[in-house]
């Protein structure tokens, strides 16, 4: 791959992440504050961005790590510099660790599955009947890694709400978000096939 390909992949992932973040901040969080006030500071109960990370790891393998790291920076800068309704992002060592964690958990989960003999196709052309179920499992396992890691990184900030509640929030948000992300992607693929077949 050329530098332009790598840059293009990072930009596309960033665009989809910005769209996902917009849906979280404008749809999920307002509803969540009525159900579980205070938890939105740490986790959204539907977080489709985790699904984007799983798809990136599936499509690009270990290259997804620098793509997702770059995407985290791009999205943070977008909200800090361009968005009128800016989610407050504090740049800190903990935040950098968090970004690295979310960038690596999905490919680690895929690698673990491969180590135990479960091969997940790395190309869209390799989608089979079990691919979506396997990717959902990757999403769940990587969410476990993510929730444990985030609880360790931000342990000093989670005590007021309770670490177990926050970990559960991460698990629910990442898993439901992955399901929503996959549902949108599957619908898009079916519409694309239908349009190609009818043309």
N, C-alpha and C positions, 0 to 999 in steps of 0.2 A: 504494500500500500504506500501511496505517496503522502507527503505532508498534507496536501489538500484533502485527501480522503479522510485522514485522521481529524483534520480541522472540521470537515463537513459532518462527520459522525458526532463530534462533540457538540456542534451547533444544533443539530437536529435533536439530540438527546436533551439539550438545554431548552429548546423550544417546547418540546412535549412536557418537560418538567415544569416550565413556567405555566403552561396551560393547566397541568395537574395542580400546581400550587394555587392558581387562581380559583379553581373549583373548591379546593380545601378551605381557603380563607373566606370565600364568599358564599359557600353553600354548607359545607360540613361543619365548620366551626360555629357559625351562628346557631345551628340546630343543636350542636353538641353542648354549648354553654347552658342550654335549657335542661339538658339531661344530666351532664356531669360537669358542673362548673369548676374551673380551676385546672382540670386535666388538660385542657387545650394548650396550656403553656408548654407541655412536654410532648403530647401525642394527640393526633387526630384519630377519631374512631373509624374513619374511612380515609385511607392514605394511598391513592392510586400511584403515587410516585414510586412506591416500593415495587409495584408491578413493572414500571418502566425500568427499574434497575435489574429485575429478573430477566426481562426481555433483552436488555443490553448485554448482560452476562451470557445469555443463551446464544445471541447472534455474533458477538465479538470476542468471546472467550476472555482471556486475561487482558486484552486491550480495553475491555470495558472499564477497568480500574482507572487508568488515566482519563478516559472519556468522562466517567462519572465525577472524578475529582475536578476536572475542568468545568463540568456542568455545575457543580456546587458553587464554584467561584463565580461563574457567569450569572447564575440565577441570583446569588446574593448581591452582586453588583447591579443587576437589573432592578431589583427591588429597592436597593439603596439609592440609586441614581435616577431611575426613570419612572418608577411607579408612584402614583399619587397616594396610594394607600400602602405604605411600606410596613411589612412585618418587621418587628424589631429584631435585628440580628447583631449580636455582640461577637466581634472577632476576638477569639481567645485561643489559648492552647487546647482547652477542652473542645471548643468548636471545631478546630482543625482535626483533632482525634475523632470526633463524631463524623466529620465528612469522610475521613479515611475509612472508618468502620462501615458506613453505609455504602461506600464504593466497592468494598471487597467481600461483603457477606454473601452475596448471591453467587459469585464465581467460586467461593470456597464451598458453598453447599453443592454446587454442580460437581466440583472436584471430588467431594466426599462421596457423592452418588456414583461417580465413575470408578472410584477406588473400590466400592463394594460390588461393582459389576453392573450398575444401571447406567447405560449410555443414553444420553439425551442429545438428539440431533442438534447441531450447531448452526444449521441453515434453515431458512424459511421453507425451502424446497423439501426439507426432510420432515415436515410436519406429518405425523401419523396419528392414528386414533388414540394412542396413549400419551401423546406429547403434551397436551394441555393439562392432563391430570398430573403428569410428572413435573411440569413447570409450577403447578399449584403447590405440589409438595416441596419443590425447591423454594417457593415463596414462603411457605410456612417455616421450614427449617432455617432459612436465612433470617426470618423474622425472630426466631428464637435467639439466634446468634446476636442479632441487632438489639433486641430488648435487654439481653444480659449485658452486652457491651455498653449500651447507653446508660444503664443503671449504674455500672461501675464508673463510667466517665463522669456522670453528673450526680454521683451519689450524695454529695454535699447539698444538692439542690432539691433532692426528691423526698427528703425526710418529712417535709410538711404535709405532703399528700399521702405518702406511704409508697415504698418502693414496689410492693407487690401490685398495687393498683396501677402504677405507671407501667410496669412490665406487662401487665395484662392489657393496658391501653395500647402499647406498642404491638403486641401480638394480634389483637383484634383489628387495629387500624391497618397494619401491614397486610394481614390476610384478607380482610374485606376489600381493601384497596386493590390488591392483586386480582381478586375476582372481578371487580368492576373494570379494571384496566383490560383484563383478558376478554371480558364480555364485549367491550367497545372494539377491541382489535378483531375479534372473531366476526362481529357484525360488519366491520369495515371490509374484511377480507371477503365475506360472502357477497356484499354489495359490489365489490370490485370484480369478483368472478361473474356475477350476474350481468354487469354492464359489458364486460368483455365478451360474454357468450351471446349477448343480444345485439352486438354491433356487427 
